[in-house]
Amino acid sequence: MSEKITIYDIAKKLNITAATVSRALNNNPRISDTTRKLVMETAASMGYTQNKLALALKSGKSNLVGVIVPYIDTSFFASIIRGIEEALHPEGYNVIICQTHETEAKEIETVNTLLNAQVDGILMSLSKTSKETTHFEHILNKKIPLVFFDRRKNIKGVSSVTIDDFEGGYVATKHLIEQGCKTIAHLSGDWSLEIYKNRSEGYKQALLDHGLKYDEKYLLHVKSDTEAGKSAVDTLMKLDKKPDAIFSSSDFVALGAIQRLQELGIKLPDDFCVVGFSNEPFTQLMELSISSVDQAPHEMGRMAAKVFLDQVSGVGKVKIEQKVELTPHLISRKSSVKPVAKKKAK
């Protein structure tokens, strides 16, 4: 294995000082264009690579941004990451992507790893089990910008980019009411994450605003998977007064609910309507396409990156703490849009 090429090797070959080589490699204005070009070409021919960590320690800037998500293998978070990269790359930043697998211990470990890597900022979505705030305080104490997206904690000085989850729950429920549904169940997630609590509050308010009773027995807390959707339908169908619609805070739960309803011979959307949340790609590809609230993940990612860029470049010009809230949009599809004649008869 060959020895690593250093600036001293380049200096010896060109018969110049190591300091001159270093300045040329770092585009110091004191170095002439001719010398800079010669150094760059020689460095490339000799296979020289700069020590990025050493440069970061010296300059205080690594041009690296850490992005932390619960999982990278979901369409939602993948779209957010794409939006972040598209916004940061033209500004000279590279992205380090990490996942927590929904565990607080992994979240804390990941934050510490990114700090040790001298990142210029951290953009993250909380894990479901995140309770501690010490690791966030550690980030802030180091004067490193922290931006939450989708899932957040309300911490002074920390910016966030989310959608209006209350409005998302409201418009989904309102849509079901407009389809003639009278007894609407809601399948919610863990309220330790405020996104699920806010969606549930929107559901409740829509019912009350349209003269329908809010009854807690139609609100179920479930995991975000298809099996949970199937089990939820089994539970709801044991009630004396069965629901005629479901608003789910997860598309995967909505999918499971639809599968069970179809197994039970219930006709959708004629006799039962379902609306999900997130607008996952599969929702529009199924034979019975699923209505869903779109969270605009790509826009969320780009906006999170913009908030970070504002913080590192707009000192004295912009407010450091920004709370950006995007507007959700309901995508109506077959699972909840009843035939006109049927709807009017209700």
C-alpha positions in Angstrom: 0.0 0.0 0.0 1.5 3.3 -1.1 2.1 6.1 1.5 -0.4 9.0 1.6 0.7 12.0 -0.4 1.2 15.2 1.7 1.6 18.9 0.9 5.3 18.4 1.7 5.6 15.9 -1.2 4.0 18.4 -3.6 6.2 21.2 -2.3 9.4 19.1 -2.8 8.4 18.2 -6.4 7.7 21.8 -7.3 10.6 23.2 -5.2 8.3 25.6 -3.3 7.3 25.9 0.3 4.6 23.7 1.9 2.9 26.9 3.0 2.6 28.0 -0.6 1.1 24.6 -1.5 -1.4 24.9 1.3 -2.5 28.4 0.3 -2.9 27.4 -3.3 -5.0 24.4 -2.4 -7.2 26.6 -0.3 -7.6 29.3 -2.9 -5.7 32.0 -0.9 -5.8 35.3 -2.9 -2.1 35.8 -2.2 -1.3 33.0 -4.6 -1.1 33.8 -8.3 -3.4 32.0 -10.7 -0.4 30.4 -12.4 1.0 28.9 -9.2 -2.5 27.8 -8.1 -3.1 26.0 -11.3 0.4 24.3 -11.2 -0.2 23.1 -7.6 -3.7 21.8 -8.4 -2.5 19.9 -11.4 0.5 18.4 -9.6 -1.6 17.4 -6.6 -4.1 15.7 -8.9 -1.3 13.8 -10.8 0.2 12.7 -7.5 -3.1 11.4 -6.1 -3.3 14.0 -3.3 -6.5 14.2 -1.3 -7.2 16.9 1.3 -8.1 15.9 4.9 -11.6 17.3 5.1 -11.8 16.9 8.9 -8.5 18.8 9.4 -9.8 21.6 7.2 -13.1 21.7 9.1 -11.2 21.9 12.4 -9.0 24.7 11.0 -11.7 26.7 9.3 -14.6 25.9 11.6 -16.7 24.9 8.5 -17.1 21.4 7.1 -19.8 22.0 4.5 -21.5 18.9 5.9 -25.1 18.8 7.1 -26.5 15.9 9.1 -30.0 14.7 8.3 -31.6 12.4 10.9 -34.9 10.5 10.1 -36.6 7.6 11.8 -36.3 5.4 8.7 -34.9 6.1 5.2 -36.9 3.4 3.4 -40.2 5.2 3.4 -41.4 7.4 0.5 -42.2 10.3 2.9 -38.7 10.6 4.4 -37.0 9.8 1.1 -38.8 12.7 -0.5 -37.8 15.0 2.3 -34.2 14.0 2.0 -34.3 14.6 -1.8 -35.7 18.1 -1.2 -33.0 18.8 1.4 -30.2 17.7 -0.9 -31.5 19.6 -3.9 -31.5 22.8 -1.9 -28.2 22.3 -0.1 -26.0 20.9 -2.9 -26.0 24.1 -5.0 -24.8 25.9 -1.9 -21.8 23.7 -1.6 -23.1 21.4 1.2 -23.0 17.6 1.3 -25.5 15.6 3.4 -24.8 12.8 5.9 -28.0 10.8 6.2 -28.7 8.9 9.5 -31.6 6.9 10.8 -32.7 6.3 14.4 -35.0 3.3 13.9 -37.5 5.1 16.2 -35.2 4.7 19.3 -34.1 7.5 21.5 -30.7 5.8 22.3 -29.9 5.7 18.6 -31.0 9.3 18.2 -28.7 10.5 20.9 -25.8 8.4 19.5 -26.4 9.7 16.0 -26.4 13.4 17.2 -23.1 12.8 19.0 -21.6 11.2 15.9 -22.6 14.1 13.7 -21.2 16.6 16.2 -17.9 14.7 16.2 -17.9 14.9 12.4 -17.9 18.7 12.7 -21.2 19.1 10.8 -22.3 22.7 10.1 -25.9 21.9 11.0 -28.4 19.2 11.9 -31.9 18.7 10.3 -34.0 16.1 12.0 -37.3 14.4 12.6 -37.7 13.0 16.1 -38.0 9.3 16.9 -41.3 8.2 18.5 -39.5 7.4 21.8 -37.6 10.7 22.0 -38.1 12.2 25.5 -34.8 13.7 26.5 -33.6 17.1 25.4 -30.0 17.0 26.6 -28.6 16.1 23.2 -30.5 19.0 21.6 -29.0 21.3 24.2 -25.6 19.9 23.3 -26.2 21.0 19.7 -27.3 24.5 20.7 -24.4 24.9 23.1 -22.0 24.3 20.2 -23.8 27.1 18.2 -24.8 24.6 15.5 -28.1 25.3 13.8 -30.8 22.7 14.5 -33.9 22.4 12.4 -36.8 20.0 13.1 -39.0 18.8 10.3 -42.3 16.9 10.4 -41.8 15.7 14.1 -40.5 18.3 16.5 -40.1 19.5 20.1 -40.9 23.0 21.1 -37.4 24.2 22.2 -36.5 27.9 22.4 -34.2 28.9 19.6 -34.9 25.8 17.4 -36.6 26.2 14.1 -39.1 23.8 12.6 -40.8 23.0 9.3 -44.1 21.1 9.6 -47.5 20.9 8.0 -50.6 22.1 9.7 -51.6 18.7 11.1 -54.8 20.1 12.7 -55.9 21.4 9.4 -55.1 18.0 7.7 -57.3 16.2 10.2 -60.0 18.8 9.8 -60.2 18.7 6.0 -60.1 14.9 5.9 -63.0 14.6 8.3 -64.9 17.4 6.6 -64.6 15.6 3.3 -66.1 12.4 4.8 -69.0 14.5 6.3 -69.6 16.0 2.8 -69.8 12.5 1.4 -72.8 11.9 3.7 -70.9 9.9 6.4 -72.5 10.2 9.9 -70.4 8.0 12.2 -66.7 8.6 11.5 -64.1 6.6 13.3 -60.5 7.9 13.7 -57.4 5.7 13.8 -54.7 7.8 15.4 -51.0 7.2 16.3 -49.1 7.7 19.5 -50.0 11.0 21.0 -46.5 11.4 22.4 -45.9 12.7 18.9 -47.8 16.0 18.6 -48.5 15.4 14.9 -50.9 12.6 15.8 -52.5 14.6 18.6 -53.0 17.6 16.3 -54.6 15.4 13.5 -57.0 14.0 16.1 -57.9 17.5 17.3 -58.7 18.5 13.8 -60.9 15.4 13.4 -62.8 16.3 16.6 -63.3 19.9 15.7 -64.6 19.1 12.2 -67.2 16.8 13.8 -68.4 19.4 16.2 -68.4 22.2 13.6 -70.8 20.1 11.4 -73.2 19.1 14.2 -71.9 15.6 14.7 -71.2 14.0 18.1 -67.6 13.3 19.2 -67.5 9.9 20.9 -64.2 8.6 22.2 -65.1 5.0 21.5 -64.6 5.8 17.8 -61.0 7.0 18.4 -58.4 4.2 18.5 -54.7 4.5 19.0 -52.9 2.1 16.7 -49.4 1.3 15.3 -48.6 2.6 11.8 -48.9 -0.7 9.9 -51.5 -2.6 7.9 -52.1 -5.3 10.5 -53.1 -2.5 13.0 -55.7 -1.3 10.4 -57.2 -4.7 10.1 -57.4 -5.2 13.9 -59.0 -1.7 14.3 -61.8 -2.6 11.9 -62.4 -5.8 13.9 -62.7 -3.7 17.0 -65.0 -1.1 15.4 -67.3 -3.7 13.9 -68.1 -5.0 17.4 -69.6 -1.7 18.5 -73.4 -1.4 18.8 -73.5 1.4 16.3 -70.9 0.6 13.6 -69.1 3.5 11.8 -69.6 4.3 8.2 -66.2 5.9 7.6 -62.6 5.9 8.9 -60.1 8.8 8.9 -56.7 7.3 9.5 -53.5 9.2 10.4 -51.5 6.7 8.4 -51.9 5.4 4.8 -50.6 2.0 5.9 -53.3 1.7 8.6 -55.9 2.9 6.0 -54.7 0.2 3.6 -55.1 -2.5 6.3 -58.5 -1.2 7.2 -59.7 -1.3 3.6 -58.4 -4.9 3.2 -60.4 -6.0 6.2 -63.5 -4.1 5.1 -63.4 -5.8 1.7 -62.9 -9.2 3.4 -66.1 -8.5 5.4 -68.0 -7.8 2.1 -68.5 -4.1 2.9 -68.7 -2.1 -0.3 -66.3 0.9 -0.6 -67.2 3.7 -1.1 -70.9 3.0 -1.4 -71.4 1.8 2.2 -68.1 2.9 3.8 -65.5 5.5 3.2 -61.8 5.7 4.1 -59.3 8.5 4.1 -55.6 8.1 4.9 -52.7 10.5 5.6 -49.3 11.1 3.8 -50.3 10.4 0.2 -47.9 7.4 -0.1 -47.2 6.3 -3.7 -49.3 3.1 -3.3 -52.4 5.0 -2.5 -52.9 6.0 -6.2 -51.8 2.7 -7.7 -54.4 0.4 -6.2 -57.5 -0.6 -8.0 -59.5 1.1 -5.2 -57.3 4.2 -4.9 -57.1 5.7 -1.5 -57.9 9.2 -0.6 -55.2 10.8 1.5 -53.9 14.1 2.9 -50.7 15.1 1.1 -47.9 16.3 3.4 -45.7 17.9 0.6 -42.5 16.1 1.8 -40.4 17.4 -1.0 -41.4 21.0 -0.3 -40.9 20.3 3.5 -37.3 19.2 2.8 -36.5 22.2 0.6 -37.9 24.5 3.2 -36.0 22.9 6.1 -32.8 23.4 4.1 -33.8 27.0 3.4 -34.3 27.7 7.1 -30.8 26.2 7.8 -29.3 28.4 5.1 -31.0 31.5 6.5 -29.5 30.7 9.9 -25.9 30.3 8.6 -26.0 33.2 6.1 -28.4 35.7 7.4 -27.0 36.7 10.8 -28.5 40.0 11.7 -30.9 39.9 8.8 -33.3 37.1 9.6 -35.0 35.8 12.7 -33.0 32.9 13.9 -36.0 30.9 15.2 -38.5 30.1 12.4 -41.7 28.1 12.7 -42.8 27.3 9.2 -46.1 25.5 8.8 -47.1 24.2 5.4 -50.7 23.8 4.2 -51.9 20.2 3.7 -54.0 19.2 0.8 -56.6 16.4 0.5 -56.3 14.2 -2.5 -59.7 12.7 -3.1 -59.8 9.2 -4.7 -62.1 6.2 -5.0 -62.0 5.0 -1.4 -64.0 8.0 -0.2 -65.8 9.6 -3.1 -69.4 8.2 -3.3 -71.5 8.2 -6.4 -73.4 11.5 -6.7 -76.9 9.9 -6.6 -76.0 7.9 -3.4 -74.5 10.9 -1.7 -77.6 13.1 -2.4 -79.9 10.5 -1.0 -78.2 10.6 2.4 
